Amino acid sequence: MASQRAFLATAGLLFAASATATVVWGASMTTMGGMPMPGGWTLSMAWMPMCGQTWLGAASSFLGMWVVMMVAMMLPCLVPMLGRYRQAVGRAGVMRLGRLTTLVGSAYFLVWAMWGVAAFPLGAALAELALRQPEVARALPIAAGLVVLLAGALQFTAWKARHLACCREAPGQASIMPTDAGTALRHGLRLGLRCSYSCGGLMVILLVLGVMDLSIMALVTAAITIERLAPGGSRVAQAIGAIAVTAGLLLIAGAVASA
């Protein structure tokens, strides 16, 4: 019981610290503003180097805050999975259990860090193209609406239901898991991949609508958490998909009307 309380307290402190850092970062980016673009939208400076900053520095800054943001967004879903893992390795001593839990969590967020490594060059290249080609900038609001629409439609697929079910199951519940570090790392990587597949569409919505927009970030976090933890996860995912499809259609209609 003492070990479990320490685990929950540590998770709570980590969530509070990461959420605070994310809010501060988002507020600072909002204060800096963005670059008005043809088509009536604003380019976030998260995809561009600051004054005097190199592209490597911009990528490092983005990746650092991306990882902090992922901790804040994904920790509410990860804690129950870590709890099930701790039950499955119950033979480990208290100190070893803590180290194994840390390994699983670190491997889990390593997966999300790799997605950040992939996201930044794509976003930066698209931002650079929009700056150079006004016609591309004008087309991006419609493209963003289409992406949101497709991400919402993905919520209704069997692929989504299968990966969501994998995230909601209790791995290791039927048997005792090994207590070695290699197994812990592999388990964390597996959890991270399953999670990223399950909520990849929702994360894409965050990226296209504003990776630094705190309100969108909060909505996406709530959607991921609810579909993962609430009863009837598939029905919840489909309800979220219906909202996303509607939002995508409204974005497309607004972009066409203002074109």
N, C-alpha and C positions, 0 to 999 in steps of 0.2 A: 504493500500500500504506500509506503514512504517513497519507493522508487517510482510508482505511478504518479504520485503527487509531484515529485520533482520533474518528471517528464512533462506533465501538463503545464507546470509553472514555467519551465524553460521554453516550451512551445508558445505560451502566452506572451512571454517577454520578447521572444524573437518576432512574433507577429506584430506586437506593438512597435518595436524598433523599426521594422521594415515598412510598416504602414506609415509611420511618421516620416521616415526618410522619403518615401514615395510622394506623400502629400507635399513636403517641402520642395522636392524636385519639381513636381508638377506646378506648384505655385510660382516657382522661380521661372519656369519656362513660359507660363502665362504672362508674367510681368514683362518678359523680354518680347513677347508678341511673336508675330510671324510675318511672312512676306505675302502681301496680296498678289493673287495670281489671276490671269485671264480665266474667265469662267465663274468668277465670284466666290472663290474659295481662298483659304489662307494656308500657305506652306509652313508646316511646323519646323522650327529650327532644330528639332531633335535629329533631323536627317542631314544637317549641314554643319560644317566646322564653325566654331565661334571665331571671333576676331583674333587673329594670330595663332589659331589652333590648326594643327595638321590633320589630314584625314585619319591618320593612325590614332591621334589623340581623340578625335571625334568618335571613332569606332570604339576605343577603349572606354570613353565616358558613357556611350550608349550601352555597351555591354554591361558595365558595372551597375548602372541604374536599372537595366533590364532584369538582371538577376535579383536585385533588391525588390523590384516590382513583382517578379514571379513568386518570391517568398511570401510577400503580402497577399497575393492573389490565390496561391495554391495551397498555402499551409492549412487553411480550414478543411480542405479535402484530404490533405496528406496525413493529418494527425490521426484520424480513425484507421487509416491503412497502416500507419506505424504502430498503432495500438494492437492491431491484429498480428502484425509481425512479432511484436514483443511477446504476445501470448504463445506464438508458434515456436519461439526460442526460449521458452521458460526455463530450460535447464541451465542457462547461462547465469553467472553470478551478477550481482547488481552493477559492479563496475564494468564488467564485460558487456552487459546488456546495454549500458549507456553508450559504449564505444560502437557496438553493432548498430544501434539505432542511428547514431551520427553518420556511420558509413552509408546506411540505406538512404537517409535524407540527403547526404551530399551527392550520391550517385543520381538520385532523383532530380535534383536541381542542376546537375551537370547536363542532363538531357535538355532541360529548358535553356541552359546557357548556350548549347549548340544551336538551338533554334534561333536564339538571338544573334549568334555569329552569322547565320544564314540570312536573317531578316535585314540586318543593317545594310549590307552592300546592295541588296535588291531595292530597298527603300531609297538609299542615297542615289543609286543610278537613276531611278525613276524621277526623283526630285531634280537631279541635274538635267535630265531630258526635258522635264517640264519647264525649267528655267530657260533652256535654249530653244525650245520649240513651242510657241504659243498655242498652236493647234492641238498639241498633246495636252497642254494645261487645260484647254477648254473641254477636252474629251474626258478628263479624269473624273469630274463629278458623276457623269453617267456611268463610267466604269466602276466607281466606288459603289454606286447603287446596285449594279449588276452583281458585284462581289457579295454584298450583303444579302441580296436575293438568293444567290446560289448557296451561300453559307446557311441561310435559313432552310432552304430545300434539303440540304444535307442532313438536317436534324430528323427528317422523316425516313431516312434510308435504313435498310437492314445493316449496312456497314456501321452506321452510327450506333444502332441499338446493340450490336455485338460488342463493340469496344466499350460502350458505356457499361454493359453488363460485366465485362472483365474488370472495370474499375470498381464496381460496386460489390464484387464478390469478396470473400474472405480467404485470400491465399494462405495456404499452410494450416487452415483450420482443422483439416482432417488428419493431419500428421504433424509430428514435431520436425521442425526444420533444423538443418545443421547450424552450428554456431561459429563457423569460421568466417573470416573477413571476406574471402572470395565470394562465398554464397551471399553475404550481405550486399556486396557491391553489385552483383548480378541481379539480385532482387530489386535493388533501388533503380537500376537502369531499366529493368522490365516494367516497374511501376511507372517510371517517367515516360517511357515510350507509349504505354497503354493510355496514360493520361493525356499525352500530347495528341494522340490519334483521336481520342474521344472528344476533346474540346478544341481541336485545331480550328474548326470552322468559326467558333466563337472568338478565338484569338485573332483570326484573320480580320474579323469585324473590328476588333480593337485597333489593329494596325492600320486599316484603311480609313477609319473614322476619326482617329486621333489617338496615337499611342500615349500622348501626354495629357489627354483630356480626362480629368479626374472623375467626372460624372459618367462618362462611357466606361472607364475602368471599373467603377463601382458597379455599374449595371452588368458588365460581363462577369465580374467576380461573383455577383449574386446569382447569375444564371448558372455558372459552372457549379457553384456550391449546392444550389437547390436541386439541380438534376442529378447530382452525385449522391446526395444524402437523403432527399425526401422520398417517401414511399411512392411507388409507381414512377420510377425514373424515366421510363420510355415515354409515358404520357406527358410528363413534365417537359421532357426534351422536345416533344412535338409541339407543345404549347409555346415554348420558347421559339421554336422554328416558325410558327405562325406569326409571332410578333416580328421576327427578323424579316420574313418575307414581306409583310406589310410595310415595314420600315424601308426595305429595299425599293419597293414599288413607289413609295412616296418620295424617296431620294431621286429616283429616275425621273418621275413626273416633275419634281421641282427643278431638276437640272435641265430638262427639255424646255420647260416653260421659260427659264431664264436665259436660254441659249440665244 
